[in-house]
Amino acid sequence: MSRSAHPAGPRHADVLPEGHYSAPAADLNALDEKVWSRTVTRDADGALTVGGIAVARLAEEFGTPAYFLDESDFRARCRAWADAFGPDADVFYAGKAFLSRAVVRWLKEEGLNLDVCSGGELTTALDAGMPAERIAFHGNNKTVAEIERAVEAGVGRIVLDSFQEIVRVAHIAQRHGVRQRVQIRVTVGVEAHTHEFIATAHEDQKFGIALADGQAAEAVRRALSLDGLELIGVHSHIGSQIFDMAGFEVSARRVVQLLAEIRDEHGVELPEIDLGGGLGIAYTSDDDPREPHEIAKALSDIVTRECEAAKLRTPRISVEPGRAIVGPTAFTLYEVGTIKPLEGLRTYVSVDGGMSDNIRTALYDAEYSVALVSRTSDAEPMLVRVVGKHCESGDIVVKDAFLPADLAPGDLIAVPATGAYCRSMASNYNHALRPPVVAVRDGEARVIVRRETEEDLLRLDVG
């Protein structure tokens, strides 16, 4: 049976057929280490702890909803990526996943570079002390003011995304008397097996310059001819939340073919190749992400093999993990408000946040896990949909999951793997106050992005 006529889309009105969802876990109190950060555990009373601090204490001190970021885990993942790729490659953290001044300082201390894609991200990076030469500046429509700021600061590379931008950056760099290091972003015609809105390397989209019809080759010709630019390489990004390396193999092959064409036509072997990011993480127990060392070996082998076939020197590889670093390191803590059982369907569990702190479920049909974390329970599992408090039927945090049947208002539940994009894409829908980000480490917790207040809202409303 199915009811699917609904203005917010069929998933908001479906009556689930039997078997549509996964069976409940054998133990609802167990914490799958794939989806929780590394210091998360349960204490003797059954409450979840992170960095040695129980969630009840965190909720009392910082309120809910709130994002709790495991700083030790974040730093360990930075080191794992840096170690996996080694000194002969570059790892740029994709700041769009989540960026704050504290995060910038952690990246700097752990030896990672930083990829920004707006003037605000660039300002945050520079203000927190990231050396400009370790910053890459992305974006499909950088403003003149943003390019001016980047060139003046001396960013290590600007990724050119259009023919207009080639001229724009060259003109600004020449006016400042510098040669700006640049890469050209190419769309290689590889569509990653992911959601339509986060697959970014097929031709019909806004990013990059297509390989097809010689457009990328023409972009290279123009960049090489302009005095204000130092073309150092080619950039490709094929999508997000990717587990299969096959797309990277096709992408690398096509990019290396372009490098060979550049050598043959211009006598230049570009020294760098950036394969972007997009590596997936575990949002549920069904996801099986690769470890950084596996990714590094696979990408290195692919590029080396293709370059040997084309008789090219192997260029320096860059990658841009964002979600793969910060995503698993945080969870969102909520308090349960109302519980509505719907006979024969599921139980709706309403929490004190929602689509204003996690838009990904509504936007991408994303799947998440959820757990009761203020206590353990031996009650039978019940099928739930975790929803927010917004005036919107699409306000869903977790579409279908199992929680104990004795769940009650006032209980704390947590959604893991919310470190990437949740705070970055948070909004003030219904004039909600965006939650804080709290870093937890070795028994101490501190706010790194404070909770918004009603005064913040009114301060922007000039009346």
C-alpha positions as CSV (number, residue, x, y, z in Angstrom):
1,M,0.0,0.0,0.0
2,S,1.3,3.5,-0.8
3,R,0.2,7.0,-0.3
4,S,2.6,9.2,-2.3
5,A,0.7,12.3,-3.4
6,H,2.3,15.0,-1.3
7,P,3.6,18.4,-2.2
8,A,6.8,17.8,-0.2
9,G,7.6,14.7,-2.1
10,P,6.6,11.0,-1.9
11,R,8.9,10.1,1.0
12,H,6.9,12.3,3.3
13,A,3.6,10.4,2.9
14,D,4.6,6.9,2.1
15,V,3.3,4.0,4.0
16,L,6.4,1.8,4.2
17,P,6.0,-1.6,2.7
18,E,7.4,-4.5,4.8
19,G,11.1,-4.9,4.3
20,H,11.6,-1.3,3.1
21,Y,13.9,-0.6,6.0
22,S,16.7,-2.5,7.6
23,A,16.0,-4.8,10.6
24,P,16.8,-3.4,14.0
25,A,20.2,-4.0,15.4
26,A,20.5,-6.9,17.8
27,D,21.5,-4.5,20.5
28,L,20.1,-1.0,20.4
29,N,22.6,0.1,23.1
30,A,25.6,-0.8,21.0
31,L,27.6,1.9,19.3
32,D,29.0,1.1,15.9
33,E,32.5,2.5,15.8
34,K,32.2,3.2,12.1
35,V,29.6,6.0,12.7
36,W,30.7,7.4,16.0
37,S,33.9,9.3,16.8
38,R,36.8,7.5,18.4
39,T,36.4,8.6,22.0
40,V,32.7,7.9,22.2
41,T,31.7,5.1,24.6
42,R,29.1,4.4,27.3
43,D,29.9,4.8,31.0
44,A,28.9,2.5,33.8
45,D,25.5,4.1,34.0
46,G,24.9,3.5,30.3
47,A,25.1,7.1,29.2
48,L,27.1,8.1,26.2
49,T,30.4,9.9,26.8
50,V,32.7,11.7,24.4
51,G,36.2,12.7,25.4
52,G,35.4,11.4,28.9
53,I,32.4,13.6,29.5
54,A,28.8,12.3,29.8
55,V,26.2,13.7,27.5
56,A,23.9,14.7,30.4
57,R,26.7,17.0,31.7
58,L,27.2,18.4,28.2
59,A,23.5,19.0,27.8
60,E,23.2,20.7,31.1
61,E,26.2,23.0,30.4
62,F,25.7,23.8,26.7
63,G,22.0,23.0,26.1
64,T,20.5,21.2,23.1
65,P,20.5,21.0,20.2
66,A,24.3,21.2,20.0
67,Y,27.1,19.8,17.9
68,F,29.8,18.1,19.9
69,L,33.1,17.7,18.1
70,D,35.7,15.2,19.2
71,E,38.9,17.2,18.9
72,S,41.2,14.2,19.4
73,D,39.5,12.3,16.6
74,F,39.7,15.3,14.3
75,R,43.4,15.7,14.9
76,A,44.0,12.0,14.5
77,R,42.2,12.0,11.1
78,C,44.3,14.9,10.0
79,R,47.5,13.1,10.8
80,A,46.2,9.9,9.2
81,W,45.6,11.7,5.9
82,A,48.9,13.6,6.0
83,D,50.8,10.3,6.8
84,A,49.0,8.4,4.1
85,F,50.0,10.7,1.3
86,G,53.4,11.6,2.7
87,P,55.7,14.6,2.0
88,D,55.5,14.2,-1.8
89,A,51.8,15.0,-2.0
90,D,49.5,17.7,-0.6
91,V,46.3,17.3,1.5
92,F,44.0,20.3,1.5
93,Y,41.1,20.2,4.0
94,A,37.9,21.3,2.3
95,G,36.8,24.1,4.5
96,K,33.2,24.1,3.2
97,A,32.5,20.9,5.3
98,F,33.0,22.8,8.5
99,L,35.2,25.8,9.2
100,S,36.0,27.8,12.3
101,R,39.1,29.6,13.6
102,A,39.7,26.7,16.0
103,V,39.6,24.2,13.1
104,V,42.0,26.3,11.1
105,R,44.5,26.3,14.0
106,W,44.2,22.5,14.3
107,L,44.8,22.1,10.6
108,K,47.9,24.3,10.8
109,E,49.3,22.4,13.8
110,E,48.7,19.0,12.2
111,G,50.3,20.0,8.9
112,L,47.4,20.2,6.5
113,N,46.6,22.8,3.9
114,L,43.2,24.4,3.5
115,D,40.8,24.8,0.6
116,V,38.4,27.7,0.8
117,C,35.6,28.7,-1.6
118,S,34.4,32.1,-0.5
119,G,35.6,35.4,0.8
120,G,34.3,34.5,4.3
121,E,36.2,31.2,4.4
122,L,39.3,33.0,3.2
123,T,38.9,35.7,5.9
124,T,38.4,33.0,8.6
125,A,41.5,31.1,7.4
126,L,43.8,34.2,7.4
127,D,42.4,35.5,10.7
128,A,43.2,32.2,12.4
129,G,46.8,32.3,11.1
130,M,46.8,29.8,8.2
131,P,49.8,30.8,6.1
132,A,48.4,32.1,2.8
133,E,50.7,29.9,0.7
134,R,48.9,26.9,2.2
135,I,45.5,28.0,1.0
136,A,43.8,27.1,-2.2
137,F,40.9,29.2,-3.4
138,H,38.0,27.6,-5.2
139,G,34.6,28.8,-6.5
140,N,32.7,28.9,-9.8
141,N,32.0,32.7,-9.6
142,K,34.6,34.4,-7.5
143,T,34.0,38.1,-7.2
144,V,36.6,40.7,-8.2
145,A,36.9,41.7,-4.5
146,E,37.5,38.0,-3.5
147,I,40.2,37.6,-6.1
148,E,41.8,40.9,-5.1
149,R,41.9,39.7,-1.5
150,A,43.3,36.3,-2.4
151,V,46.0,37.7,-4.6
152,E,47.0,40.4,-2.1
153,A,47.2,37.8,0.6
154,G,49.4,35.5,-1.6
155,V,47.3,32.4,-1.6
156,G,49.2,29.3,-2.8
157,R,46.8,28.6,-5.7
158,I,43.6,29.8,-7.2
159,V,41.6,27.2,-9.0
160,L,40.3,28.8,-12.3
161,D,36.7,27.7,-13.1
162,S,35.9,29.6,-16.3
163,F,37.3,31.5,-19.3
164,Q,36.3,34.8,-17.7
165,E,38.1,33.9,-14.5
166,I,41.3,33.2,-16.4
167,V,41.3,36.8,-17.6
168,R,40.1,38.2,-14.3
169,V,42.8,36.6,-12.2
170,A,45.5,37.4,-14.7
171,H,44.5,41.1,-14.8
172,I,44.4,41.4,-11.0
173,A,47.7,39.6,-10.5
174,Q,49.4,41.7,-13.2
175,R,48.1,44.9,-11.5
176,H,49.6,43.7,-8.2
177,G,52.9,42.9,-9.9
178,V,52.8,39.1,-9.2
179,R,52.4,35.9,-11.0
180,Q,49.6,34.0,-9.4
181,R,49.9,30.3,-9.1
182,V,46.7,28.7,-10.6
183,Q,45.2,25.4,-11.6
184,I,42.4,24.9,-14.1
185,R,39.4,22.9,-13.0
186,V,38.2,20.6,-15.7
187,T,35.0,18.5,-15.9
188,V,36.1,15.1,-17.1
189,G,32.7,13.6,-17.9
190,V,32.7,11.2,-15.0
191,E,29.5,11.0,-13.0
192,A,30.1,9.6,-9.6
193,H,27.4,7.2,-8.3
194,T,25.9,9.6,-5.8
195,H,23.0,12.1,-5.4
196,E,22.3,14.2,-8.5
197,F,23.0,17.5,-6.6
198,I,26.5,16.4,-5.4
199,A,27.8,14.7,-8.6
200,T,30.0,17.4,-10.0
201,A,32.1,16.0,-13.0
202,H,29.5,15.4,-15.6
203,E,29.3,18.1,-18.3
204,D,25.8,19.5,-17.5
205,Q,26.6,21.4,-14.3
206,K,28.1,24.7,-13.2
207,F,31.6,23.7,-12.2
208,G,34.8,23.7,-14.3
209,I,35.7,23.7,-17.9
210,A,34.8,20.7,-20.0
211,L,37.3,18.4,-21.6
212,A,34.9,17.9,-24.4
213,D,35.3,19.9,-27.7
214,G,38.8,21.0,-26.7
215,Q,37.6,23.6,-24.1
216,A,40.0,22.6,-21.4
217,A,42.9,22.6,-23.9
218,E,41.9,26.1,-24.9
219,A,41.8,27.2,-21.3
220,V,45.3,25.9,-20.8
221,R,46.5,27.7,-23.9
222,R,45.1,31.0,-22.6
223,A,46.5,30.6,-19.1
224,L,50.0,29.8,-20.4
225,S,49.9,32.9,-22.6
226,L,49.1,35.4,-19.8
227,D,52.0,37.0,-17.8
228,G,50.0,37.3,-14.6
229,L,49.5,33.5,-14.3
230,E,51.7,30.6,-13.4
231,L,49.8,27.5,-14.4
232,I,50.9,24.7,-12.1
233,G,48.4,22.0,-12.8
234,V,44.9,20.6,-13.5
235,H,42.1,20.0,-11.0
236,S,39.3,17.5,-11.2
237,H,36.5,16.7,-8.7
238,I,34.0,14.0,-9.5
239,G,31.5,14.2,-6.7
240,S,30.8,13.5,-3.0
241,Q,30.2,10.6,-0.7
242,I,32.0,8.2,-3.0
243,F,33.2,4.7,-2.0
244,D,34.1,3.3,-5.4
245,M,37.5,4.2,-6.8
246,A,36.5,3.4,-10.4
247,G,35.4,7.0,-11.0
248,F,38.8,8.3,-9.9
249,E,40.5,5.9,-12.2
250,V,38.6,7.2,-15.2
251,S,39.0,10.8,-14.1
252,A,42.8,10.4,-13.6
253,R,43.2,8.8,-17.0
254,R,41.4,11.6,-18.8
255,V,43.3,14.3,-16.8
256,V,46.7,12.6,-17.6
257,Q,45.7,12.5,-21.3
258,L,45.2,16.3,-21.1
259,L,48.6,16.7,-19.5
260,A,50.1,14.7,-22.4
261,E,48.4,16.9,-24.9
262,I,49.7,20.0,-23.1
263,R,53.3,18.6,-23.3
264,D,53.0,17.7,-26.9
265,E,51.5,21.1,-28.0
266,H,53.2,23.5,-25.6
267,G,56.4,21.6,-24.5
268,V,55.3,22.0,-20.9
269,E,54.8,19.2,-18.3
270,L,52.6,20.6,-15.6
271,P,53.9,19.6,-12.2
272,E,50.7,19.0,-10.2
273,I,47.4,17.2,-10.5
274,D,44.5,17.7,-7.9
275,L,42.0,14.9,-7.8
276,G,39.6,16.7,-5.5
277,G,37.8,15.1,-2.6
278,G,34.4,13.5,-2.2
279,L,35.5,10.3,-0.3
280,G,32.6,8.9,1.6
281,I,32.1,8.2,5.3
282,A,29.8,5.9,7.3
283,Y,26.5,7.5,8.2
284,T,25.0,4.1,8.9
285,S,26.3,0.6,9.6
286,D,25.7,-0.3,6.0
287,D,28.4,2.2,4.8
288,D,31.9,0.9,4.3
289,P,34.4,3.7,3.8
290,R,38.0,3.3,2.9
291,E,40.9,4.2,5.2
292,P,43.2,7.1,4.1
293,H,46.2,4.8,3.4
294,E,44.0,2.7,1.1
295,I,42.8,5.8,-0.7
296,A,46.4,7.2,-1.0
297,K,47.8,4.0,-2.4
298,A,44.9,3.6,-4.9
299,L,45.2,7.2,-6.2
300,S,49.0,7.1,-6.4
301,D,48.9,3.8,-8.3
302,I,46.3,5.1,-10.7
303,V,48.2,8.3,-11.5
304,T,51.6,6.6,-11.7
305,R,50.2,3.9,-14.1
306,E,48.5,6.4,-16.4
307,C,51.6,8.7,-16.5
308,E,53.9,5.8,-17.3
309,A,51.6,4.9,-20.2
310,A,51.7,8.5,-21.4
311,K,55.5,8.7,-20.9
312,L,55.0,11.6,-18.5
313,R,56.8,12.4,-15.2
314,T,54.4,11.6,-12.4
315,P,53.1,15.0,-11.1
316,R,52.6,15.9,-7.5
317,I,49.2,14.8,-6.3
318,S,46.8,16.9,-4.2
319,V,43.6,15.7,-2.6
320,E,40.8,17.6,-0.7
321,P,39.2,15.6,2.0
322,G,36.6,17.6,4.1
323,R,33.8,15.3,5.1
324,A,36.2,12.4,5.4
325,I,38.0,14.3,8.1
326,V,35.4,16.2,10.1
327,G,32.2,14.2,9.3
328,P,32.7,11.3,11.7
329,T,34.2,13.4,14.5
330,A,30.9,15.1,15.6
331,F,27.4,14.2,16.7
332,T,24.3,16.3,17.2
333,L,22.7,16.0,20.6
334,Y,18.9,16.5,20.9
335,E,16.3,16.4,23.6
336,V,13.1,14.4,22.9
337,G,10.0,16.6,23.0
338,T,6.9,14.8,21.8
339,I,6.3,11.2,20.7
340,K,3.4,10.3,18.3
341,P,2.8,6.6,17.5
342,L,1.0,6.0,14.3
343,E,-0.7,2.6,14.3
344,G,0.7,0.3,11.7
345,L,3.2,2.8,10.4
346,R,5.9,4.2,12.7
347,T,6.4,6.5,15.7
348,Y,7.2,10.1,15.1
349,V,9.8,11.4,17.6
350,S,10.1,15.2,17.7
351,V,13.3,16.8,18.9
352,D,14.3,20.4,19.7
353,G,16.2,20.9,16.5
354,G,15.5,19.8,12.9
355,M,16.2,21.0,9.4
356,S,17.7,24.2,10.6
357,D,20.6,22.3,12.1
358,N,20.7,19.4,9.5
359,I,19.2,20.1,6.1
360,R,20.9,17.2,4.4
361,T,18.1,14.7,4.9
362,A,15.6,17.1,3.3
363,L,18.0,18.3,0.6
364,Y,19.8,15.1,-0.4
365,D,17.6,12.3,1.1
366,A,20.5,11.6,3.3
367,E,20.5,8.7,5.8
368,Y,21.6,8.9,9.4
369,S,21.8,6.7,12.5
370,V,20.4,7.7,15.8
371,A,20.7,6.3,19.4
372,L,19.2,6.9,22.8
373,V,22.3,8.2,24.7
374,S,21.2,9.4,28.1
375,R,20.6,5.8,29.3
376,T,20.5,2.3,28.0
377,S,17.3,0.4,27.6
378,D,16.2,-3.3,27.3
379,A,12.8,-2.4,25.7
380,E,11.7,-3.7,22.4
381,P,12.7,-1.7,19.3
382,M,10.2,0.5,17.7
383,L,10.4,2.0,14.2
384,V,10.7,5.8,14.4
385,R,11.1,8.8,12.3
386,V,13.1,11.6,14.0
387,V,11.7,14.9,13.0
388,G,12.3,18.5,14.0
389,K,10.1,21.3,15.4
390,H,9.8,23.4,12.2
391,C,6.6,24.2,10.4
392,E,7.5,22.0,7.4
393,S,6.5,18.4,6.7
394,G,9.9,17.8,5.2
395,D,11.6,18.6,8.5
396,I,13.1,15.1,8.9
397,V,16.4,14.4,10.7
398,V,16.4,10.6,10.5
399,K,13.9,9.0,8.1
400,D,13.6,5.5,9.5
401,A,15.5,4.0,12.4
402,F,14.8,1.9,15.6
403,L,14.8,3.3,19.1
404,P,13.7,1.6,22.3
405,A,9.9,1.5,22.8
406,D,10.2,3.1,26.3
407,L,11.6,6.3,24.8
408,A,10.2,9.3,26.7
409,P,10.1,13.1,26.5
410,G,13.2,14.4,28.1
411,D,15.4,11.6,26.9
412,L,18.6,12.6,25.0
413,I,19.2,11.1,21.6
414,A,22.2,11.7,19.3
415,V,22.7,11.6,15.6
416,P,26.3,10.7,14.7
417,A,28.5,11.7,11.7
418,T,27.1,15.3,11.6
419,G,30.5,17.0,11.6
420,A,30.3,17.8,7.9
421,Y,27.9,20.3,6.3
422,C,25.4,20.3,9.2
423,R,26.6,23.5,10.9
424,S,28.0,24.9,7.6
425,M,24.5,24.7,6.0
426,A,22.5,25.5,9.1
427,S,19.9,28.2,8.8
428,N,17.5,30.4,10.8
429,Y,14.4,28.9,9.3
430,N,11.4,29.8,11.6
431,H,13.9,32.1,13.3
432,A,15.6,29.1,14.9
433,L,18.9,29.8,16.7
434,R,21.8,28.0,15.2
435,P,23.3,25.5,17.7
436,P,26.8,25.8,19.1
437,V,29.8,23.7,18.2
438,V,31.5,22.4,21.3
439,A,35.0,20.8,21.1
440,V,35.6,18.0,23.6
441,R,39.0,16.6,24.5
442,D,40.5,14.8,27.5
443,G,37.7,15.6,29.9
444,E,37.3,19.2,28.9
445,A,34.7,20.9,26.7
446,R,34.8,24.4,25.2
447,V,32.6,26.3,22.8
448,I,34.4,27.0,19.5
449,V,31.3,28.4,17.8
450,R,28.7,29.8,20.2
451,R,25.0,29.4,20.1
452,E,23.1,32.2,18.4
453,T,20.9,34.3,20.6
454,E,17.7,36.2,19.9
455,E,19.8,39.4,20.2
456,D,21.8,38.1,17.3
457,L,18.7,37.8,15.2
458,L,17.4,41.2,16.1
459,R,20.8,42.8,15.6
460,L,20.6,42.0,11.9
461,D,17.0,43.1,11.6
462,V,17.4,46.9,11.1
463,G,13.6,47.5,11.2
